[in-house]
């Protein structure tokens, strides 16, 4: 399970670019609104920079830590599923041996008891796996929110300090000159500010 993909390439844009639709033509003899009615900012030069979200997630230490955590949790889930499957297979093997030895033919009550044991084991296995999946999903959601919040918080502060009107996600643009790329600086500053903390308990 990749954290970065699980997070569906997290929305990392700190500020949303607003497009201004131009009014065209005249309707029923009325003139289109004058440009003077447009916000002044639309007629001014804006200072814009962009961040490559994929690169940011690849090199930001918090994102890497969360990705490693997701991998560990996936391994735990895989191990749990295998353990439960082994239990069921062992029961099946035991029941098959009893049937081969004609235990059930001579003792119908034992057959009923073993059938109940099998059903309970199946139910317990399914519940254990479902609980683990729910636990992991909750942690992943919390980690995703924490990562988004920290990046969003930083980019707002970063834009203000640098005097940028807008920071875009490269993936949301058709083309933008590489000279406006601040990804490396953003990653460097984020990592400087990041203090590794103990991960959430992974049972």
C-alpha positions in Angstrom: 0.0 0.0 0.0 1.6 3.3 -1.1 0.8 6.3 1.3 1.3 8.7 -1.1 -1.1 7.1 -3.6 -3.6 6.1 -0.8 -3.8 9.8 -0.1 -4.8 10.1 -3.7 -1.9 12.6 -4.3 -3.1 14.9 -1.6 -4.4 18.3 -2.4 -1.4 20.4 -1.5 -2.4 23.8 -3.0 -2.4 26.4 -0.2 -4.3 29.0 -2.1 -6.8 28.4 -4.8 -6.4 30.1 -8.1 -9.5 32.1 -9.0 -10.4 32.5 -12.7 -12.2 35.5 -13.9 -14.7 34.8 -16.7 -14.8 37.6 -19.3 -18.3 39.0 -20.1 -19.0 38.9 -23.8 -21.5 40.6 -26.1 -24.6 42.5 -25.3 -28.0 41.1 -24.3 -31.2 42.9 -24.8 -29.4 46.2 -25.6 -27.5 46.2 -22.4 -23.7 46.7 -22.4 -21.4 44.2 -20.8 -20.1 45.3 -17.4 -17.2 47.7 -17.7 -13.7 46.4 -16.7 -13.7 49.0 -14.0 -16.2 46.8 -12.2 -13.6 44.0 -12.0 -11.6 43.6 -8.9 -8.5 45.8 -9.1 -6.3 42.7 -8.6 -7.4 41.3 -11.9 -5.7 44.2 -13.7 -2.5 44.1 -11.6 0.5 41.8 -11.9 0.4 39.0 -9.4 3.4 37.2 -7.9 2.9 33.5 -8.6 5.0 30.4 -7.7 4.3 26.7 -7.9 5.1 23.5 -6.1 5.4 20.0 -7.6 3.2 18.0 -5.2 4.8 14.6 -6.2 8.3 15.8 -5.4 7.1 17.4 -2.2 5.6 14.2 -1.0 8.6 12.2 -2.1 11.1 14.3 -0.1 9.2 15.8 2.8 10.3 13.7 5.8 6.8 13.7 7.4 5.3 12.3 4.3 8.1 9.6 4.1 7.5 8.7 7.8 3.7 8.3 7.2 4.4 6.2 4.1 6.7 3.9 6.1 4.0 3.7 8.8 1.4 2.7 6.1 3.7 0.0 4.9 4.2 -1.4 8.4 0.4 -1.4 8.9 -0.2 -3.2 5.6 2.4 -5.9 6.6 0.6 -6.3 10.0 -2.7 -6.7 8.2 -1.2 -9.3 5.8 0.3 -11.2 8.7 -3.1 -11.2 10.6 -4.9 -12.4 7.5 -2.4 -15.2 7.0 -2.6 -16.2 10.7 -6.4 -16.4 10.5 -6.3 -18.4 7.3 -3.9 -20.8 8.9 -6.3 -21.3 11.8 -9.1 -22.1 9.5 -7.0 -24.5 7.4 -5.9 -26.3 10.6 -9.5 -26.7 11.7 -10.4 -28.0 8.2 -7.5 -30.5 8.3 -8.6 -31.7 11.8 -12.2 -32.1 10.7 -11.1 -34.0 7.5 -9.1 -36.4 9.6 -12.0 -37.0 11.9 -14.2 -37.7 9.0 -11.7 -40.1 7.5 -11.6 -41.9 10.8 -15.4 -42.2 10.8 -15.7 -40.1 14.0 -18.7 -38.2 12.7 -20.4 -41.3 11.5 -20.4 -42.8 15.0 -20.8 -39.5 16.8 -23.2 -37.0 15.2 -23.0 -34.7 18.3 -19.2 -34.3 17.6 -20.0 -33.3 14.0 -22.5 -30.7 15.2 -20.0 -29.4 17.8 -17.2 -29.2 15.2 -19.5 -27.4 12.7 -20.2 -24.8 15.4 -16.5 -24.5 16.2 -15.8 -23.9 12.5 -18.5 -21.3 12.1 -17.3 -19.4 15.2 -13.7 -19.5 14.0 -14.8 -18.1 10.6 -16.8 -15.3 12.3 -13.9 -14.5 14.7 -11.4 -14.4 11.8 -13.6 -12.1 9.7 -14.1 -9.8 12.7 -10.4 -9.6 13.5 -9.5 -8.7 10.0 -12.3 -6.2 9.6 -11.3 -4.5 12.9 -7.7 -4.2 11.8 -8.8 -2.8 8.5 -10.9 -0.2 10.2 -8.1 0.7 12.6 -5.7 1.2 9.7 -8.2 3.2 7.7 -8.7 5.6 10.7 -5.0 6.1 11.2 -4.4 6.7 7.5 -7.2 9.3 7.5 -5.7 11.0 10.5 -2.2 11.0 8.9 -3.6 12.4 5.7 -5.3 15.2 7.5 -2.2 16.0 9.5 0.0 16.0 6.4 -2.4 18.3 4.5 -2.8 20.7 7.4 0.9 21.0 8.0 1.7 21.7 4.3 -1.3 24.0 3.9 -0.3 25.9 7.1 3.3 26.2 5.9 2.5 27.4 2.4 0.2 30.1 3.7 3.0 31.4 5.9 5.6 30.9 3.3 3.6 32.8 0.7 3.1 35.7 3.1 6.7 35.9 4.0 7.9 35.8 0.4 5.3 38.2 -0.8 3.6 35.7 -3.1 0.0 36.2 -4.1 -0.5 32.6 -5.1 1.2 29.2 -4.8 -0.1 26.7 -7.3 0.1 22.9 -7.6 2.1 22.1 -10.8 -0.3 19.3 -11.6 -3.2 21.8 -11.8 -1.5 23.8 -14.5 -1.1 23.2 -18.3 2.2 25.0 -18.4 4.2 27.2 -16.0 7.7 28.4 -16.4 10.2 26.4 -14.3 11.7 29.6 -13.0 8.6 29.9 -10.8 9.3 26.5 -9.1 9.8 26.8 -5.4 9.5 23.1 -4.6 13.1 22.6 -3.4 13.0 25.6 -1.1 9.6 24.5 0.3 10.8 21.0 1.0 14.0 22.3 2.6 12.1 24.6 4.9 9.5 22.0 5.8 12.2 19.5 6.7 14.0 22.1 8.8 10.8 22.7 10.8 10.0 19.0 11.1 10.7 17.2 14.3 10.1 13.5 14.1 7.7 12.4 16.7 6.7 8.9 17.9 4.2 7.4 15.4 0.6 6.7 16.4 0.4 3.3 18.1 0.3 0.6 15.5 -1.2 -2.4 17.2 
